[in-house]
Amino acid sequence: MILDAEKNAGLKKGDIILEPTSGNTGIGLSLAAAARGYKMIITMPEKMSQEKRDVLTGLGAQIIRTPNHYGFDHPDCHIGIAVRLAKELTAEAIEKNEPQRAYMLDQYKNPSNPMAHYEGTGTEIWEQCGGKVGCVDYVFMGAGTAGTITGVSRKLKEMDSNIKIIGIDPFGSDLAEPVELNTPGPEFGYQVEGIGYDFIPRVADRQCVDEWIKSSDEPTFPMCRRLINSEGLLCGGSSGTAMAYAIKYIKEHKIGKGKRCVVVLADGVRNYMTKFLNADWMVEHKFMTEEQCLDLNTTNLVKNTDYGTDKKVKEMNLPDLESLNEKSTCEEAINMMKSMNRQQAAMRDANGNMIGVITINELMYRLSKKHMTLKSTILDRINRKFRAVGDDMPLNELVRVLIRAPYAAINGKSGKQRLVTSEDMVEFMTKGSQTEEAVKEVKAEVESAGWGASMGTVSLAVAAMGVGAFAYMKNNAN
Ligand SMILES: Cc1ncc(COP(=O)(O)O)c(C=O)c1O
């Protein structure tokens, strides 16, 4: 797209390139921009990974993040902002008589997008499969702009019209045909990045697709982990979607021996190191259970000597906290946090179930970005992916959870719900160990004084040291 804009649209060194992106096209453009002397502005929804953001920043791009739930026609969605900025920056340059112009290459409309896949990806697939009629039967691909599927399909069908092209489109996206397939997706959007849109990009030639399959996150991320774990394929999220649904299709259509199916794995795991590759992220997004995560974290070849393997969350005796409700405002949340001297507050629904947690950091961010005011309700700002751990979780595991998240919600059998923070954990842990030290000292004194080391004698001696030490001793006497 950059080479074509240099040839045909007057793009020249020093100009600004703007692009709305789910990240990968942005990375490609930013590295070309870095090498060819362009300034780069990327607009990208917040859903896209921190890893993509960091790579883009490393490449010198300036990044504007936009709320995920803004549709394609919202003026402040990633596309809207890029279109507006391109016009404003160019108008400004003209007014100041400066040569620098701003160009939006627009992967959604730019014919160079599918052309790159016609000349590149499609040709690669054809040649690597043998380059003869009959060498490929099916090709499975996810679609975002649909530039890949359009370009690949045009090339392959030109080479062999029998090749079937299967497009994969998440529930919640409108790319699939017939339109009846496009039933609503999950309430808060799907997690997989790079595929699906709520509009049909102009580059998308859906005539090129023989059949569409709708997809969801649930088989996607376990499939990514399986491709990594059992095949050594360090692939990204949409690759898991493509593979999971390709396998399903192949089974359902009994595509057997002698047929060759190609599945396009669109990107690598490095974009998602803090996402599905991380077992904690899988739990937080309900793609893995707390028990499966615990299993993955358990070292069974060596003994675990960490603090807390023999203690449970319920032993912490955490208090019930005040909570917000679905109508609570930003101001109420701030006041509640102040009164509890905490940096987070839980929200419960009308039935008293905890539905999420709001943090002071989230409020600070939203207020600073002017996404909300003190009077705004905060229901759509709560973190619904909070970590809910059971009362029976060993404390060493709770530490693992708290290293990742600043708090966890405790789901006790009693139905009570509480929050636990690192501060609570440290307080509990150090209280215990200070007492333990005290007990050890008394024990040593008792023994060196030749008073005998029976538990009863030691307990008596400890009673003189204070209630805390005595209580510890009593609890541990059995
Ligand atoms: C991870 C990932 N998968 C799939 C796609 C879909 O590619 P296309 O936009 O060509 O449809 C993209 C596009 O950026 C992507 O980033």
The ligand as a Gaussian input file, in Angstrom:
#p B3LYP/6-31G(d) Opt

LIG

0 1
 C       -4.478000     -11.818000      13.479000
 C       -5.214000     -11.548000      12.229000
 N       -5.936000     -12.540000      11.681000
 C       -6.637000     -12.337000      10.566000
 C       -6.647000     -11.121000       9.927000
 C       -7.530000     -10.930000       8.719000
 O       -6.905000     -10.464000       7.604000
 P       -7.692000      -9.594000       6.566000
 O       -7.814000      -8.199000       7.115000
 O       -6.850000      -9.618000       5.346000
 O       -9.031000     -10.189000       6.358000
 C       -5.892000     -10.062000      10.443000
 C       -5.859000      -8.747000       9.823000
 O       -5.251000      -7.808000      10.281000
 C       -5.168000     -10.278000      11.636000
 O       -4.462000      -9.304000      12.217000

